[in-house]
């Protein structure tokens, strides 16, 4: 009996050790590229091309950051990315919350099929529609404007918005809306003043994921936007390379600068993100 207990305890300890080893390796593999890019952004050009490469910076410098923030195009690109990602997020939240509420509350046939078709839009290959979109946008005159990217980003981000919010709205009891209507509220008022505040974790999750998607988007922005006054930061980063030279330090510094806002968002709202993504996973 004692031997069996000791054997079970040994297996449990071994399993715990292996689990933490796996987690440590996973974190190392995930974080190592980011740390390497950060190291590239704070070393000199001589050290950057050293062979063999150095693992720790010998003489840290902020020259690369001075280069990118001294570039007016990069500063403008940061503002452009904020505008595009912010407007895309607001539009997705507005239309996505209304659509998700209707799907969660209304009873109709083929609801699962509708949800599947909505999600299928996200998996549609962007490359397959980029040429027709370019021709259409050129015809209506929105090439080289924010709207060319905002509209396209919204189409691809909206399905995820709807899916997350549908799961959250389903978790909320109908009695809340009925009580609000008894007090004289309309359906829209009950939705805006009762349901949306209670679904705040899902709304935050959707907003953050949509913002990250629009902030990181490159293909449509690179295809539809040619003027530096409208290009987002993902398109501006390659501009630190020319035909003859590539400023790897500046590109690394720009990559770090673009990543920092996303890291801050995730760290600030990580609990809401987790609760939003796990909504509907457990039924009471």
C-alpha positions in Angstrom: 0.0 0.0 0.0 2.8 2.4 1.0 4.7 1.4 -2.1 1.7 2.1 -4.4 1.3 5.5 -2.6 4.9 6.4 -3.1 4.8 5.3 -6.8 1.7 7.5 -7.3 3.4 10.5 -5.6 6.5 10.0 -7.7 4.5 10.0 -10.9 2.7 13.2 -9.8 6.0 14.9 -9.0 7.5 13.8 -12.3 4.4 15.1 -14.2 4.6 18.4 -12.4 8.3 18.8 -13.2 7.7 17.9 -16.9 4.8 20.4 -17.1 6.9 23.3 -15.8 9.8 22.3 -18.0 7.4 22.4 -21.0 6.0 25.7 -19.9 9.5 27.2 -19.5 10.6 26.0 -22.9 7.4 27.3 -24.5 7.9 30.7 -22.9 11.5 30.8 -23.9 10.8 29.9 -27.6 8.0 32.5 -27.7 9.9 35.3 -26.0 13.4 34.7 -27.5 12.7 36.3 -30.9 11.2 39.4 -29.2 14.2 39.8 -27.0 16.5 39.3 -29.9 14.7 42.0 -31.9 14.9 44.3 -28.9 18.6 43.6 -28.6 19.0 44.5 -32.3 17.3 47.8 -31.7 19.8 48.9 -28.9 23.2 47.9 -30.4 25.5 49.7 -32.8 25.7 48.8 -36.4 29.2 47.3 -35.9 27.9 45.0 -33.2 24.8 44.2 -35.3 27.0 42.7 -38.0 29.5 41.1 -35.7 30.3 37.4 -36.4 29.7 35.5 -34.3 26.8 37.6 -33.0 26.8 38.8 -29.4 24.0 37.6 -27.1 24.1 40.6 -24.8 24.6 44.2 -26.0 28.2 45.4 -25.4 27.4 49.1 -25.7 23.7 49.8 -25.6 22.6 52.9 -27.6 19.3 54.5 -28.5 20.4 55.7 -31.9 17.9 53.5 -33.8 15.0 54.9 -31.7 16.3 58.4 -32.5 16.3 57.5 -36.2 12.7 56.3 -36.3 11.2 59.0 -34.1 13.1 61.6 -36.1 11.5 60.3 -39.3 8.3 62.3 -39.9 6.8 59.5 -42.0 7.1 57.0 -39.2 5.5 59.4 -36.7 2.6 60.0 -39.2 2.3 56.2 -39.7 1.8 55.7 -36.0 -1.1 58.2 -36.1 -2.5 56.5 -39.2 -2.4 53.1 -37.6 -4.2 54.4 -34.5 -6.9 56.0 -36.6 -7.4 52.9 -38.8 -7.4 50.5 -35.9 -9.5 52.7 -33.7 -12.2 53.3 -36.3 -12.3 49.7 -37.3 -12.7 48.6 -33.7 -15.6 51.1 -33.1 -17.4 50.0 -36.2 -17.0 46.3 -35.4 -18.3 46.8 -31.9 -21.3 48.8 -33.0 -22.5 46.5 -35.8 -21.2 43.3 -34.2 -22.9 43.8 -30.9 -26.3 44.5 -32.5 -25.9 41.4 -34.8 -24.7 39.2 -32.0 -27.6 40.3 -29.7 -30.1 39.5 -32.4 -28.6 36.1 -33.1 -28.4 35.3 -29.3 -32.0 36.3 -28.5 -34.0 35.5 -31.6 -35.2 32.0 -32.5 -35.0 31.1 -36.1 -34.1 28.1 -38.3 -30.6 27.5 -39.5 -29.0 29.6 -36.8 -26.0 27.3 -36.7 -25.6 27.6 -40.5 -25.7 31.4 -40.3 -23.0 31.4 -37.6 -20.9 29.1 -39.7 -21.3 31.3 -42.8 -20.4 34.4 -40.7 -17.2 32.7 -39.4 -16.3 31.4 -42.9 -15.7 35.0 -44.0 -12.7 35.2 -41.6 -11.1 32.2 -43.3 -11.6 33.4 -46.8 -8.2 34.0 -48.4 -7.5 37.7 -48.6 -5.2 37.3 -51.6 -8.1 35.9 -53.7 -10.2 39.1 -53.4 -7.5 41.8 -53.2 -7.5 42.5 -57.0 -11.3 42.8 -57.4 -11.4 45.0 -54.3 -8.6 47.2 -55.7 -10.6 47.7 -58.9 -13.8 48.4 -57.1 -12.2 50.8 -54.7 -10.5 52.6 -57.5 -13.9 52.9 -59.3 -15.6 54.5 -56.3 -12.5 56.7 -55.5 -11.4 55.5 -52.1 -7.9 54.2 -53.0 -5.3 55.9 -50.9 -7.8 56.8 -48.2 -8.3 55.4 -44.7 -11.7 53.9 -45.7 -10.2 51.5 -48.2 -8.4 49.7 -45.3 -11.1 50.3 -42.7 -13.9 48.8 -44.7 -11.8 45.7 -45.6 -10.5 45.2 -42.0 -14.0 45.5 -40.7 -15.3 42.8 -43.1 -12.6 40.4 -41.8 -12.8 41.3 -38.1 -16.6 41.5 -37.8 -17.2 37.7 -37.7 -14.9 37.2 -34.7 -16.7 40.1 -33.0 -20.0 38.5 -33.5 -18.9 35.1 -32.4 -17.4 36.3 -29.1 -20.4 38.5 -28.3 -23.0 35.9 -29.1 -21.4 33.6 -26.6 -21.5 36.3 -23.9 -25.1 37.4 -24.7 -26.3 33.8 -24.4 -24.9 33.7 -20.9 -27.1 36.6 -19.7 -30.6 35.6 -18.6 -33.6 37.0 -20.5 -35.1 38.1 -17.2 -32.9 41.1 -17.1 -34.3 42.5 -20.3 -37.9 41.7 -19.3 -37.4 43.5 -16.0 -36.1 46.5 -17.9 -39.0 46.5 -20.3 -41.4 46.3 -17.3 -39.8 49.5 -16.0 -40.6 51.2 -19.4 -37.4 50.6 -21.3 -37.5 49.8 -25.0 -35.6 46.8 -26.5 -32.8 49.1 -27.6 -32.6 50.8 -24.2 -32.5 47.5 -22.4 -29.7 46.3 -24.7 -27.7 49.5 -24.3 -28.2 50.1 -20.6 -28.5 46.6 -19.2 -27.0 44.0 -21.6 -23.9 45.8 -22.9 -22.6 46.8 -19.4 -23.0 43.2 -18.1 -21.2 41.9 -21.2 -18.3 44.2 -20.6 -15.7 41.4 -20.5 -16.8 40.2 -24.0 -16.9 43.8 -25.3 -13.3 44.4 -24.0 -12.1 41.1 -25.5 -13.6 41.9 -28.8 -12.3 45.5 -28.8 -8.7 44.4 -28.0 -8.6 41.5 -30.5 -10.1 43.7 -33.3 -7.7 46.5 -32.5 -4.7 44.1 -32.6 -5.9 42.7 -35.9 -6.3 46.1 -37.6 -3.1 47.4 -36.0 -1.0 44.5 -37.5 -2.7 44.3 -40.9 -0.3 44.7 -43.8 -1.6 43.2 -47.0 -4.6 45.5 -47.6 -2.8 48.6 -46.4 0.2 47.9 -48.6 -2.1 47.4 -51.6 -4.6 50.2 -51.2 -2.5 53.0 -49.7 0.4 54.6 -51.6 0.7 58.0 -50.0 2.8 58.3 -46.8 0.1 60.5 -45.3 -2.3 57.5 -45.1 0.0 54.5 -44.8 0.0 52.7 -41.4 3.1 51.8 -39.5 3.2 48.2 -40.8 3.8 49.6 -44.3 6.2 52.3 -43.0 8.6 49.9 -41.3 10.0 48.5 -44.6 10.8 52.1 -45.7 13.9 51.9 -43.5 15.4 49.8 -46.3 16.5 51.1 -49.6 17.8 49.5 -52.8 21.4 49.5 -51.5 21.1 49.4 -47.7 18.9 48.1 -45.0 18.8 49.8 -41.6 18.1 46.6 -39.5 18.5 48.6 -36.3 15.8 51.1 -37.2 13.5 48.3 -38.4 14.0 46.4 -35.1 13.4 49.6 -33.1 10.2 50.3 -35.2 9.0 46.7 -34.6 9.5 47.1 -30.8 7.7 50.4 -30.8 4.8 49.0 -32.7 4.6 45.9 -30.4 4.7 47.9 -27.1 1.1 49.3 -27.3 -0.3 45.8 -27.9 1.7 44.3 -25.0 0.4 47.0 -22.7 -3.2 46.4 -23.8 -2.9 42.6 -23.2 -1.3 43.1 -19.8 -3.9 45.6 -18.6 -6.9 43.6 -19.8 -5.6 40.0 -19.7 -8.3 38.9 -17.2 -11.0 40.3 -19.4 -9.5 38.7 -22.5 -9.4 35.3 -20.8 -13.0 35.5 -19.5 -14.1 36.7 -22.9 -12.5 33.9 -24.8 -13.8 31.3 -22.4 -17.4 32.6 -22.4 -19.8 29.8 -23.1 -17.2 27.1 -22.6 -18.9 25.9 -19.4 -22.7 25.5 -19.2 -24.3 25.8 -15.8 
